[in-house]
Amino acid sequence: MSVKVYIPGDAAALSVGADSVAKAITDQIASRRLDAAVIRNGSRGMFWLEPLVEIETPRGRVAYGPVSTADVPGLFDAGFLEGKPHKLHLGLTEEIPYLKNQERLTFARCGITDPLSLSDYVSHGGYRGLERALKMTPEQIVEEVTASGLRGRGGAGFPTGIKWKTVLNTAADQKYIVCNADEGDSGTYADRMIMEGDPFVLIEGMTIAGFAVGATSGYIYIRSEYPHAFRQMKRAIKIAYDKGYLGANVAGSGKRFDLEPRMGAGAYICGEETSLLESLEGKRGQIRFKPPLPAIKGLFGQPTVVNNVISLATVPIILDKGGQYYRDFGMGKSRGTLTIQLAGNIKRGGLVEKTFGLTLREAIDGFGGGTASGRPLRAVQVGGPLGAYFPVSLLDTPLDYEAFAERKGMLGHGGIVVFDDTVDLAHQARFAMEFCAVESCGKCTPCRVGSTRGVEVIERVIANDDRAKNLELLNDLCEVLTDGSLCALGGLIPYPVQSALKHFPEDFDKPAPLPPPQAAGRTQERPSWR
Amino acid sequence: MSGAKSWDADRALSLVQGLERLPGALLPILHALQEEFGYVDKAAIPLIASALNISHAEVHGVISFYHDFRHEPAGRHTLKVCRAESCQAMGCESMIRHVEERLGAKLGGTTEDGGVTLEPVYCLGNCALSPAVMLDGKLYGRVSSEVADFLIDDARRHA
């Protein structure tokens, strides 16, 4: 029986050399004539330990990390194939506190299985949700999802079951399931990890959604910044077709569900659901007026479920174990687990799937171990570029949709970006406006023009040019953006700006004017086309 | 990008025809053209417009909306540097300034010898290992100025 060696094929692990480590290990196995097989798993989400190599032993999987190619011969000399001690030895993977203290429901298999092995998927509980769904009526499936309390994990937090019910109750010849995999928020990578580390769970979730609402066709819209995830989804979809889990007769049920991955083209706004639908239709990714809701008139004018990757990837476990099981995790109106992504200036960055209710401080200090630089933490941005900057005094905020809303912040997709005391919040506020200007779809005036004016006003504030008056103007502009924008980009960009002003006023009150950073937006790349 | 072929109308037409029946075919077509030629030539616009029965303006509008589509070939290598918040928190701005100086090219520009195109990107999904860059489609994490130098030098040696 050959020893199994797990080396992640996740893009983040590859970004710090997992491929070269895999090659070095394969070479050593060959030259030492050992009986061992290398498996490229997903990531466990402990990125500071990547490349994390695991060995399957009779006691369980033993971890070593972070492994570099230079460490490989020494690991073999130390007998790491038997799980023996070495300076990189981390003990049993499951016992590492970072992992042990999580409640992994959506990510139950990620990092454990071979992502492209359907038999691995099934032997680890995969397709049990679909099996149960096939014995239920569409109404019962929707009811189960509603009972679970699952809310859209993309950021808006809209109850998934209610969205599905609307699509189910809207009669049409053709309905669609669209997965929003345009994970553009800085500080987030959970969608990418699922697509690379457990793609079948997303396929299963979308299939169940299709049966629940009567949709026979689905699309996964994946951002082009994720070429690795796109290739992985494409491979997994092909395998699912070959093995009869997609197509005209899903799992022998006689029911059809087709699925196709589509690649975005570098527009942040296409993470907004109506822009995404426009883009899928082959148009400019400009947002649509709502109503009509996509659930009534979505892709190609048909009723469409648009859900985030994590929402859809959570559906199989809800169907498998029941809505009540999932609902028993969580707090208040935030049920189940949140996939927290620790990012930025953090010592132990990674994925933490945890029941709602953990505080920011517990996530950052407890799991994350504080800043990477070792300097004091000064600001935290939660929820991506449209999320508020929180100061240290708000670190006891629980990670819960309502708790964040009360403090004029948003949980969004669960990304937490940590900054140390070198951060300049006036600069961050300026960046927020610049980002909005670069990524605005241009449909509504507050966002299209307001963002550019916002950059200018903040630059005048920084330059100490009639500061009081310009600060007033900035607040006024933020109000217009909040109330007058068509979608969340313009509507929420005041969050980072006004939170920076509110919690870090001293950064807007510095005497020495900084030279404004070069406006190096993407618009400069191609002046003749813009 | 390295390996791209020069513009060929017949080849372009066959790519367009291979995809024109897809629902919402325009993005897949543009991606296919860019993958083949490294950019979307203006000569492709009438081909696409007639295949999809839409106006030239609509095709042009879509090409110009998305950051990904180029109207001229990039350098032999493309270095995308992330300048989003997570990477900022780990000092990407000084790394980017260093790379700009070293290459003698600004974000959005190409080195004089056509070797490297430098592009800003807003998040590569590698935020636990910031700063991140993507060189010719390959992701790298914890990219200090020194690592960036190494990556660029290594790429240039091989092409």
Interface residues (C-beta under 8 A of the other chain):
Chain A: A11 A12 L14 S15 V16 F47 W48 E50 E183 G184 D185 S186 G187 T188 Y189 D191 R192 S224 E225 Y226 P227 H228 A229 R262 M263 G264 A265 G266 A267 Y268 S279 L280 E281 G282 K283 R284 G285 Q286 F300 Q341 L342 A343 G344 N345 I346 G349 G350 L351 A372 Q381 P385 G415 V417 V418 F419 D420 V423 Q428 F431 F435 V438 E439 C441 P517 Q518 A520 G521 R522 Q524 E525 R526 S528 W529 R530
Chain B: P23 G24 A25 L26 L27 P28 L30 H31 L52 E58 G61 V62 I63 S64 F65 Y66 H67 D68 F69 R70 H71 K80 R83 A84 E85 S86 C87 Q88 A89 M90 E93 K106 L107 G108 E119 P120 V121 Y122 C123 L124 G125 N126 C127 A128 L129 S130 A132 M134 G137 K138 L139 Y140 G141 R142
